[in-house]
Structures are given as C-alpha cells and as structure tokens.
Amino acid sequence: MRGTMAKTNQVSIPYLDPTVQHVGISKLRALNVNQLRALDKTWVIQDNDKPLAVLLKYEHFIAMQEKMPDEE
C-alpha cells in the first residue's frame, strides 16, 4: 500500500509499505494455489504499466476492514 485515502474531515498520513511490488498480469497467471497461499507481499497487478488490481493476503484485507471507521 503506497498510502492511505482519507475522508474530507480526516487527516491521512501516507506511508510506504516495503512489501508492495508492481507485477505484470502474466506473473499472476503463472501462480498456483500453493504459491498464492505462501505469498508474503502485496502486489499491484499491472497490464502495460497500468494498475488493474491489488492482491494481498486475506488476513490483511480483514484487518483493513476492521480498522475502517463505521459510516454514519
């Protein structure tokens, strides 16, 4: 994750995550389920240098959801 996005009334402090790697779509296609399970990095998946999606461990996704403030 390169940074955080904030709502208009909140302050955000961007940070760099050293586990983020930018990879091509072909790298994702080459993985099997065991390789995905062992993945310890966050990937920004790109096609022709255009970001398409982010791949991260499910546990990290859940942690992010738990930290998000409840919408009012």
N, C-alpha and C positions, 0 to 999 in steps of 0.2 A: 504494500500500500504506500503510495507516494505521499499522500496527505489526507487530510480529513475535510469533509464538507460540513459547513455549519448552517443552521437556520439563521435567518436575518438577525435575531435577537441574541445569538450566542457567539462567543469568541472561539475561534478554532486555531489550534497550534499545529501547523503542518510538521510532519516528521518523515524521515526516510526509513524504510524498512529494508535492511540488507538482504532479506530472503526473497525479495521480488526479482524475478527475471523476466525479460521480454523474450518470448519464443515464437517461432512460426507455427502455423497450424499443422504442418507436417510432423512436428515434434509431438504434438498431442495425438495425432493419428497413429504414431508408432508405439504408443504405450498400451500395455495390457493391464488388467485389474490389479495384479500384484504390484506393478510398478506405480500405479496411481495410489495404491494404499500406502506405499513407502515414501511417497513424495513429501519432502520436508520444506519445500519452497512454495512461494506464491508466484503464480505465472500470470503474466499479461499475454494473452494469446493474440497474435497479430497475423494479418494477411496483407502482404505488400506494405509492411510498416504501418498499417492502420489497425489500432487496437479493436478487437472484437469482443473479448470476454475476459473474465478473471477466473482463474482456477485456484482454489485454496482448500485446505483441509476442512472437512465438515465441522470439526470441533471449533475451528477458528471462526467459521461462519456463525455458529451458535453463540459463541462468546460475543461477537459483534452485535448480534440481535439482542442479547441480554443487556448490553451497555447502552443501547439506544433509548432515549427518553420516550416515555409514553406520549402519544399525541393527544392533545386536548381538543 
